[in-house]
Amino acid sequence: TTATREGMRAGLRDMAPMTVAIAPFAMVLGVAIGVSVVPDLLGAVMAPVLYAGSANFAAIAVLDAGGTAFIAALTAIVVNIRFMMYGAALAGRFDDQPRWFRWLGPWFIIDQLFALASSRDEQDPVWFRAYWLSAAALIGGIFTAMVVVGILLGPVLPTGAGLQFTVPAMFLALLVGQLRDRPALVAAIAGAGVTALALDLPHGLGLMAGAVAGAAAGAITRRMS
C-alpha cells in the first residue's frame, strides 16, 4: 500500500545517518567479544539476541571479571531498564497494531529508534509499522554485521587485553548518544564512578554495583526533572 511504501522510505531515510555512528560502535563491541572469555560464536549470537550494545558490553565485562552467567544477565537487565520507560512512552503507537507486531516490535527498541519514532507524529498504524520495521532492519543488520567484523579483528589484539579493553568500552557505550539526555548522562557517570571504585570485587560484582548505582541515579534524576 501507499502507507507501507511511504513508511519504509521514511524509516530507511531517517535511520541511515544513525548507521554512521553505530557501525564503528558495533565493531568495537565485536573486538571486545573477540578478546574476551566469551566464545566468538556465542558473542555473535548475543549481538542480535541481546539487542543492546551497552548491555552486551556489561555482560561481557562481568564474565571477563570472573562473574557467573546469572550476574552477567542481571547486570544486562539493569543496564537495559531504560527500555521499559521507552516502551511505556511508545505504548500508544502499538495499541492499534496486529498482535504479531505488538510482540515483535518492542524487541527492536533502542535509543536511536526510540528517538526517531518519538519525533514522528503520523497516526496511521500501517505507516508506523512499516517505518518501525524498516528502520529496525537497517540498523539491526548493520549492527550485527559490524559485530562479526569486530570479532574477526579481535585476535590481532594482545593476549589478556579483555577486561582492560571491555570496561572502558562499556562506559563509552553508555555515553554514546546520551549526552543530550541529562538522566542518562548522570546514570552513565554514576555507574562509571561506582564501578571504578568497586572493580576489584570478585565475580564481576563491581560491575553489577555500578549498573545498579547508574540505574538508581538516572531514575532519581529523571524524577527530579
C-alpha positions as CSV (number, residue, x, y, z in Angstrom):
1,T,0.0,0.0,0.0
2,T,1.0,3.6,-0.3
3,A,1.3,4.0,3.5
4,T,3.6,1.0,3.7
5,R,5.9,2.3,0.9
6,E,6.0,5.8,2.4
7,G,6.7,4.4,5.9
8,M,9.5,2.2,4.7
9,R,11.1,5.1,2.8
10,A,10.9,7.4,5.8
11,G,12.3,4.7,8.1
12,L,15.3,4.0,5.9
13,R,15.9,7.7,5.3
14,D,15.7,8.7,8.9
15,M,17.9,5.8,10.2
16,A,20.6,5.9,7.5
17,P,22.6,8.7,9.2
18,M,22.4,6.8,12.5
19,T,24.3,3.9,11.0
20,V,27.4,6.1,10.5
21,A,27.8,6.1,14.3
22,I,26.5,2.7,15.1
23,A,28.9,0.8,12.7
24,P,32.2,1.7,14.4
25,F,30.5,1.2,17.8
26,A,29.3,-2.3,16.8
27,M,32.8,-3.1,15.6
28,V,34.3,-2.1,18.9
29,L,31.8,-4.4,20.6
30,G,32.9,-7.2,18.3
31,V,36.5,-6.6,19.2
32,A,35.6,-6.7,22.9
33,I,33.9,-10.1,22.3
34,G,37.0,-11.3,20.3
35,V,39.4,-10.6,23.2
36,S,37.0,-11.8,26.0
37,V,36.3,-15.2,27.5
38,V,33.1,-15.4,25.6
39,P,33.3,-17.8,22.6
40,D,33.2,-16.0,19.3
41,L,30.1,-17.8,18.0
42,L,28.2,-17.1,21.2
43,G,29.2,-13.5,21.1
44,A,28.0,-13.2,17.5
45,V,24.6,-14.7,18.5
46,M,24.4,-12.4,21.6
47,A,24.5,-9.3,19.3
48,P,21.0,-9.7,17.8
49,V,19.5,-11.7,20.7
50,L,20.6,-9.3,23.5
51,Y,19.8,-6.4,21.2
52,A,21.5,-3.6,23.1
53,G,25.2,-2.6,22.8
54,S,25.7,-1.3,26.3
55,A,24.1,-4.5,27.8
56,N,26.3,-6.6,25.7
57,F,29.4,-4.7,26.9
58,A,28.2,-5.1,30.5
59,A,27.6,-8.8,30.3
60,I,31.0,-9.4,28.6
61,A,32.8,-7.4,31.2
62,V,31.2,-9.3,34.1
63,L,32.1,-12.6,32.5
64,D,35.7,-11.4,31.9
65,A,36.0,-10.4,35.5
66,G,35.1,-14.0,36.6
67,G,31.4,-13.4,37.2
68,T,28.7,-16.0,36.7
69,A,26.2,-16.1,33.9
70,F,23.5,-15.1,36.3
71,I,25.3,-12.0,37.5
72,A,26.1,-11.1,33.8
73,A,22.4,-11.5,32.9
74,L,21.2,-9.5,35.9
75,T,23.7,-6.7,35.1
76,A,22.5,-6.6,31.5
77,I,18.9,-6.3,32.7
78,V,19.7,-3.4,35.0
79,V,21.6,-1.6,32.2
80,N,18.5,-2.1,29.9
81,I,15.9,-0.8,32.4
82,R,15.6,2.4,30.5
83,F,13.9,0.5,27.6
84,M,10.9,-0.1,29.9
85,M,10.4,3.7,30.0
86,Y,10.8,3.9,26.3
87,G,8.2,1.2,25.8
88,A,5.8,2.9,28.1
89,A,6.3,6.2,26.2
90,L,5.5,4.5,22.9
91,A,2.7,2.2,24.1
92,G,0.0,4.3,22.4
93,R,1.6,3.7,19.0
94,F,1.2,-0.1,19.4
95,D,-2.4,-0.1,20.5
96,D,-3.9,-0.4,17.0
97,Q,-1.3,-2.8,15.7
98,P,-1.8,-6.5,15.0
99,R,-0.8,-8.9,17.7
100,W,2.3,-10.2,16.0
101,F,3.7,-6.7,15.8
102,R,2.9,-5.9,19.4
103,W,5.0,-8.9,20.4
104,L,7.8,-8.5,17.8
105,G,8.1,-4.7,17.6
106,P,9.3,-3.9,21.1
107,W,12.2,-6.3,20.7
108,F,13.9,-3.6,18.5
109,I,13.6,-0.7,21.0
110,I,16.9,1.0,21.2
111,D,17.9,4.6,21.8
112,Q,18.2,5.6,18.2
113,L,14.9,4.0,17.1
114,F,13.0,5.4,20.1
115,A,14.3,8.9,19.3
116,L,13.3,8.7,15.7
117,A,9.8,7.2,16.4
118,S,9.2,9.8,19.1
119,S,9.8,12.6,16.7
120,R,7.2,11.4,14.3
121,D,3.5,12.1,14.8
122,E,2.0,10.2,11.9
123,Q,-1.0,8.3,13.3
124,D,-1.6,5.7,10.5
125,P,-0.8,2.3,12.1
126,V,0.3,0.8,8.8
127,W,2.7,3.7,8.2
128,F,4.2,3.4,11.7
129,R,4.6,-0.3,11.4
130,A,6.5,0.0,8.1
131,Y,8.6,2.9,9.5
132,W,9.5,0.9,12.6
133,L,10.4,-2.3,10.9
134,S,12.4,-0.8,8.1
135,A,14.4,1.4,10.4
136,A,15.0,-1.5,12.8
137,A,16.0,-3.8,9.9
138,L,18.6,-1.3,8.6
139,I,20.3,-0.6,11.9
140,G,20.0,-4.1,13.2
141,G,21.5,-5.6,10.1
142,I,24.5,-3.2,10.2
143,F,24.9,-3.6,13.9
144,T,25.1,-7.4,13.7
145,A,27.4,-7.4,10.6
146,M,29.9,-5.0,12.2
147,V,29.9,-7.0,15.4
148,V,31.0,-10.0,13.4
149,V,33.7,-7.9,11.7
150,G,35.0,-6.8,15.1
151,I,35.1,-10.4,16.3
152,L,37.3,-11.3,13.4
153,L,39.6,-8.5,14.2
154,G,39.8,-9.3,17.9
155,P,42.5,-12.0,17.7
156,V,45.1,-9.4,16.4
157,L,45.0,-7.6,19.8
158,P,47.4,-8.6,22.5
159,T,46.5,-11.5,24.7
160,G,45.0,-10.5,28.0
161,A,43.5,-7.3,26.8
162,G,40.0,-8.4,27.5
163,L,38.8,-6.8,30.7
164,Q,41.1,-3.8,30.3
165,F,39.6,-3.2,26.9
166,T,35.9,-4.0,27.7
167,V,35.3,-2.0,30.8
168,P,36.2,1.4,29.2
169,A,34.3,0.4,26.1
170,M,31.2,-0.4,28.1
171,F,31.1,3.1,29.6
172,L,31.7,4.6,26.2
173,A,28.7,2.6,25.1
174,L,26.6,4.0,27.9
175,L,27.5,7.6,26.9
176,V,27.1,7.3,23.1
177,G,24.1,9.2,22.0
178,Q,23.1,10.1,25.6
179,L,24.8,13.5,26.1
180,R,21.6,15.4,25.5
181,D,19.6,13.3,28.0
182,R,20.6,14.5,31.5
183,P,19.3,11.5,33.4
184,A,21.1,9.1,31.1
185,L,24.3,11.1,31.3
186,V,24.1,11.1,35.2
187,A,23.4,7.4,35.1
188,A,26.5,6.7,32.9
189,I,28.8,8.9,35.1
190,A,27.5,7.4,38.4
191,G,27.8,3.9,37.0
192,A,31.4,4.5,35.8
193,G,32.4,6.0,39.2
194,V,31.0,3.2,41.3
195,T,32.4,0.6,39.0
196,A,35.9,2.2,39.1
197,L,35.8,2.1,42.9
198,A,34.4,-1.4,43.1
199,L,36.2,-3.0,40.1
200,D,38.3,-5.3,42.3
201,L,35.3,-7.0,43.9
202,P,35.2,-10.7,42.9
203,H,32.9,-12.4,40.3
204,G,32.1,-9.2,38.5
205,L,30.2,-7.7,41.4
206,G,31.8,-4.3,40.9
207,L,30.2,-4.0,37.5
208,M,26.9,-5.1,38.9
209,A,27.2,-2.5,41.6
210,G,28.0,0.2,39.0
211,A,25.0,-0.8,36.9
212,V,22.6,-0.6,39.9
213,A,24.1,2.7,41.0
214,G,23.8,4.1,37.5
215,A,20.2,3.0,37.1
216,A,19.3,4.5,40.5
217,A,21.0,7.8,39.8
218,G,19.3,8.0,36.4
219,A,15.8,7.3,37.9
220,I,16.3,9.8,40.7
221,T,17.5,12.5,38.2
222,R,14.5,11.8,35.9
223,R,12.1,12.1,38.8
224,M,13.6,15.4,39.9
225,S,13.5,16.8,36.4
